[in-house]
């Protein structure tokens, strides 16, 4: 399939590479042309404007956007709405608020442009192992795009979740769970660090041990082992933990629907607190975000 990819950041670039490996034709555009030229060197077709990207696609045109949530997506969709044709398909694969999907789909439908929302999980490891895809939008459009989803995801790694917004809604809940899991690991390691046994413990070895048949084994623990192997006490970073929006949306949704979600809520509050008073658990969570998603960390002056 021929597909346009807009946004060649940490996720978009590797998704374009995986699509190329899957035999798809990728027309790539990025605001900074250097990344466009980089992926063109790997077999993609370069486009240096949105109109050029649209011109190089064939109908029904499929355009996948990988941009930060917020105004940037609205700006791109507004322009693309004018240059795309009825029957074309827009896909938003970023971490978007599901209510924005509903609004944007309605706007694009005025020109009979189809809209799909896809929650994407996999971080910087997705190129190698594949991306978990949570898909929302018109059910009749889903089969047409399935070859793309198959190329991006591992086996059984994609799911049609329901109408517009469902994909990003499921991804929102996924990220809320992620917040709680990382917070629990961080607090557990802080309890170890504050114990009389801290000096005798190698946390990389502990993380590795817990992944051998333990009920708390997970990929996050593998990443914790990797982080501790690089720096046994995580002294190279500060315990300053960002949040990229999904945790807040999850907590707001829980409040709207009267669902008790204390673990996710408190994990969000802990991230906010981390910016004023760092702790060892915050360094663990910051390190995990760096390992799985390539997220930036605030480095420490302590060595």
C-alpha positions as CSV (number, residue, x, y, z in Angstrom):
1,X,0.0,0.0,0.0
2,X,1.1,3.6,-0.7
3,X,0.9,5.7,2.5
4,X,1.9,9.2,3.5
5,X,3.7,9.6,6.8
6,X,3.7,13.0,8.4
7,X,6.0,13.5,11.4
8,X,9.3,11.7,11.6
9,X,10.1,11.9,15.3
10,X,11.0,9.0,17.7
11,X,8.0,7.0,16.7
12,X,7.1,8.2,13.2
13,X,10.6,7.6,11.8
14,X,10.8,4.0,13.0
15,X,7.2,3.3,11.9
16,X,8.1,4.5,8.4
17,X,11.1,2.1,8.5
18,X,8.9,-0.8,9.5
19,X,6.4,0.0,6.8
20,X,9.2,0.0,4.2
21,X,10.4,-3.3,5.5
22,X,6.8,-4.6,5.1
23,X,6.8,-3.8,1.4
24,X,4.7,-0.6,1.6
25,X,5.5,2.6,-0.4
26,X,6.0,5.5,2.0
27,X,5.8,9.1,1.1
28,X,7.4,11.0,4.0
29,X,7.2,14.6,5.2
30,X,8.7,16.3,8.2
31,X,8.8,19.9,9.1
32,X,12.6,19.8,9.2
33,X,13.8,18.4,5.8
34,X,16.9,16.5,7.2
35,X,14.7,13.7,8.6
36,X,12.8,13.5,5.3
37,X,16.1,13.1,3.5
38,X,17.2,10.5,6.0
39,X,14.2,8.2,5.4
40,X,14.4,8.9,1.6
41,X,17.9,7.4,1.8
42,X,16.3,4.2,3.1
43,X,13.7,3.9,0.3
44,X,10.9,6.3,1.1
45,X,9.7,9.0,-1.3
46,X,10.5,12.5,0.0
47,X,7.9,15.2,0.2
48,X,8.9,18.7,1.3
49,X,5.4,20.1,1.7
50,X,1.9,18.7,2.6
51,X,0.7,19.5,-0.9
52,X,3.6,17.6,-2.5
53,X,2.9,14.7,-0.2
54,X,-0.8,14.6,-1.3
55,X,0.3,14.9,-5.0
56,X,2.6,11.9,-4.7
57,X,-0.2,9.6,-3.2
58,X,-2.8,7.7,-5.2
59,X,-6.5,7.5,-4.4
60,X,-7.9,6.7,-2.0
61,X,-5.0,8.5,-0.4
62,X,-3.9,7.3,3.1
63,X,-2.1,9.8,5.3
64,X,-0.8,8.9,8.8
65,X,0.0,11.7,11.2
66,X,2.5,11.2,14.0
67,X,2.5,14.6,15.8
68,X,2.3,15.8,19.4
69,X,-1.3,16.1,20.6
70,X,-2.8,19.6,20.4
71,X,-2.7,22.5,18.0
72,X,-0.2,21.0,15.6
73,X,-2.6,18.3,14.6
74,X,-5.5,20.7,14.1
75,X,-3.3,22.9,11.9
76,X,-2.2,20.0,9.7
77,X,-5.8,18.6,9.4
78,X,-7.2,21.9,8.5
79,X,-4.7,22.2,5.6
80,X,-5.1,18.6,4.5
81,X,-8.9,18.9,4.6
82,X,-8.5,21.4,1.7
83,X,-6.2,19.4,-0.4
84,X,-7.5,15.8,0.1
85,X,-10.5,14.4,-1.8
86,X,-13.7,12.6,-0.7
87,X,-12.9,9.0,0.2
88,X,-9.3,9.7,1.3
89,X,-8.3,8.5,4.8
90,X,-6.6,10.4,7.6
91,X,-5.0,8.4,10.5
92,X,-3.9,10.1,13.7
93,X,-1.4,7.8,15.5
94,X,-0.3,10.2,18.2
95,X,-1.3,10.4,21.8
96,X,-4.5,12.3,21.2
97,X,-7.4,13.0,23.5
98,X,-10.3,10.9,22.3
99,X,-12.8,13.8,22.4
100,X,-10.6,15.7,19.9
101,X,-10.9,12.7,17.6
102,X,-14.7,13.0,17.6
103,X,-14.5,16.7,16.8
104,X,-11.9,16.2,14.0
105,X,-13.7,13.3,12.4
106,X,-16.9,15.4,12.2
107,X,-15.0,18.2,10.5
108,X,-13.3,15.9,8.0
109,X,-16.6,14.2,7.3
110,X,-17.9,17.5,5.8
111,X,-15.7,16.7,2.9
112,X,-16.3,12.9,3.1
113,X,-12.7,12.3,4.3
114,X,-12.5,9.3,6.5
115,X,-10.7,9.5,9.9
116,X,-9.2,6.7,11.9
117,X,-7.6,7.1,15.4
118,X,-4.9,4.7,16.3
119,X,-3.3,4.5,19.8
120,X,0.3,3.3,19.4
121,X,2.4,1.7,22.1
122,X,5.9,0.4,21.7
123,X,8.2,3.3,22.1
124,X,11.7,3.2,20.7
125,X,11.6,-0.6,20.6
126,X,8.7,-0.8,18.1
127,X,10.9,-0.9,15.1
128,X,12.4,-4.3,16.3
129,X,9.4,-5.9,18.0
130,X,6.4,-4.1,16.5
131,X,3.9,-1.7,17.8
132,X,0.7,-2.5,19.7
133,X,-2.1,-0.7,17.9
134,X,-5.5,0.2,19.3
135,X,-7.7,1.3,16.4
136,X,-10.9,3.4,16.3
137,X,-13.0,4.8,13.5
138,X,-15.5,3.6,10.8
139,X,-15.6,-0.2,10.9
140,X,-15.9,-0.4,7.1
141,X,-12.6,1.4,6.7
142,X,-10.7,-0.9,9.0
143,X,-10.2,-3.9,6.6
144,X,-8.8,-1.6,3.9
145,X,-6.0,-0.5,6.2
146,X,-5.4,-3.9,7.8
147,X,-2.3,-4.6,5.7
148,X,-0.7,-1.5,7.2
149,X,-1.6,-2.6,10.7
150,X,-0.2,-6.1,10.1
151,X,3.1,-4.6,9.0
152,X,3.4,-2.3,12.0
153,X,2.3,-4.7,14.7
154,X,3.6,-8.0,16.1
155,X,1.4,-11.1,15.8
156,X,-2.0,-10.4,17.4
157,X,-0.7,-6.9,18.2
158,X,-3.6,-4.8,16.7
159,X,-7.3,-4.6,17.5
160,X,-10.3,-2.7,16.1
161,X,-11.7,-1.2,19.3
162,X,-14.8,0.6,18.1
163,X,-16.1,3.8,16.5
164,X,-14.3,7.2,16.4
165,X,-12.2,7.8,19.5
166,X,-12.2,4.2,20.7
167,X,-8.6,3.6,19.7
168,X,-7.2,6.6,21.6
169,X,-9.6,5.9,24.5
170,X,-8.1,2.4,25.0
171,X,-4.6,3.9,24.7
172,X,-5.5,6.5,27.3
173,X,-6.5,3.7,29.8
174,X,-3.4,1.8,28.8
175,X,-1.2,4.7,29.7
176,X,-3.0,5.3,33.0
177,X,-2.2,1.7,33.9
178,X,1.4,2.3,32.8
179,X,1.6,5.2,35.3
180,X,0.4,3.0,38.2
181,X,2.8,0.2,37.3
182,X,5.8,2.4,37.0
183,X,5.0,4.1,40.3
184,X,4.7,0.8,42.1
185,X,8.1,-0.4,40.8
186,X,9.6,3.0,41.8
187,X,8.2,2.8,45.3
188,X,9.3,-0.8,45.7
189,X,12.9,0.0,44.8
190,X,12.8,3.0,47.1
191,X,11.8,0.8,50.0
192,X,14.8,-1.4,49.2
193,X,17.0,1.7,48.9
194,X,15.9,2.9,52.4
195,X,16.4,-0.5,54.0
196,X,19.4,-1.9,56.1
197,X,20.1,-4.1,53.1
198,X,20.6,-1.4,50.5
199,X,24.4,-1.7,50.3
200,X,24.3,-5.5,49.7
201,X,21.6,-5.3,47.0
202,X,22.4,-5.0,43.3
203,X,19.1,-3.6,41.8
204,X,19.8,-4.8,38.3
205,X,20.1,-8.3,39.8
206,X,16.9,-7.8,41.8
207,X,15.0,-6.7,38.7
208,X,16.4,-9.7,36.8
209,X,15.4,-12.0,39.6
210,X,11.8,-10.7,39.7
211,X,11.4,-11.5,36.0
212,X,12.2,-15.2,36.6
213,X,8.7,-16.6,37.3
214,X,7.6,-13.9,39.7
215,X,4.1,-12.5,39.6
216,X,5.5,-9.0,39.1
217,X,7.5,-9.9,36.1
218,X,7.2,-7.6,33.1
219,X,8.9,-5.8,30.2
220,X,9.1,-2.8,32.5
221,X,11.3,-4.8,34.9
222,X,13.5,-5.8,32.0
223,X,13.9,-2.0,31.3
224,X,14.6,-1.4,35.0
225,X,17.4,-4.0,34.9
226,X,18.8,-2.3,31.8
227,X,18.7,1.1,33.6
228,X,20.3,-0.2,36.8
229,X,23.0,-2.0,34.8
230,X,24.0,1.4,33.3
231,X,24.0,3.2,36.7
232,X,23.4,1.2,39.8
233,X,21.9,4.0,41.8
234,X,20.6,6.1,38.9
235,X,22.8,9.0,40.0
236,X,23.1,10.3,36.5
237,X,19.5,11.6,36.4
238,X,17.2,13.6,38.6
239,X,13.9,12.2,39.8
240,X,11.9,14.7,37.8
241,X,9.1,12.9,36.0
242,X,7.2,14.5,33.2
243,X,3.6,13.6,32.2
244,X,2.5,13.7,28.6
245,X,-1.2,14.2,29.2
246,X,-2.7,10.7,29.1
247,X,-2.6,10.2,32.8
248,X,-4.5,13.5,33.3
249,X,-7.1,12.4,30.7
250,X,-7.5,9.1,32.4
251,X,-8.1,10.6,35.8
252,X,-10.5,13.1,34.3
253,X,-12.4,10.3,32.6
254,X,-12.6,8.3,35.9
255,X,-14.0,11.4,37.6
256,X,-16.5,12.0,34.8
257,X,-17.8,8.4,34.9
258,X,-17.6,7.9,38.7
259,X,-14.9,5.3,38.5
260,X,-12.6,4.9,41.6
261,X,-9.0,5.0,40.3
262,X,-6.9,5.8,43.3
263,X,-3.7,4.2,42.1
264,X,-3.6,5.9,38.7
265,X,-4.6,9.2,40.3
266,X,-1.9,9.0,43.0
267,X,0.7,8.1,40.4
268,X,-0.2,11.3,38.5
269,X,0.1,13.3,41.7
270,X,3.5,11.7,42.4
271,X,4.7,12.9,39.1
272,X,3.6,16.4,39.8
273,X,5.3,16.2,43.3
274,X,8.5,14.9,41.7
275,X,9.2,18.3,40.2
276,X,9.6,19.9,43.6
277,X,11.1,17.1,45.8
278,X,12.8,14.2,44.0
279,X,13.1,10.8,45.5
280,X,14.8,7.5,44.5
281,X,11.4,6.2,43.2
282,X,11.1,9.2,40.9
283,X,14.5,8.4,39.5
284,X,13.4,4.8,38.8
285,X,10.2,6.1,37.0
286,X,12.2,8.7,35.0
287,X,14.7,5.9,34.0
288,X,11.9,3.6,32.9
289,X,10.4,6.3,30.7
290,X,13.9,6.9,29.1
291,X,14.4,3.2,28.5
292,X,11.0,2.4,26.9
293,X,10.2,5.6,25.1
294,X,13.4,7.5,24.7
295,X,11.9,10.3,26.8
296,X,14.3,13.0,27.9
297,X,15.5,13.0,31.5
298,X,16.8,15.8,33.7
299,X,20.4,15.0,34.4
300,X,21.9,15.3,37.8
301,X,25.1,17.0,38.9
302,X,25.6,14.3,41.5
303,X,28.1,11.5,40.5
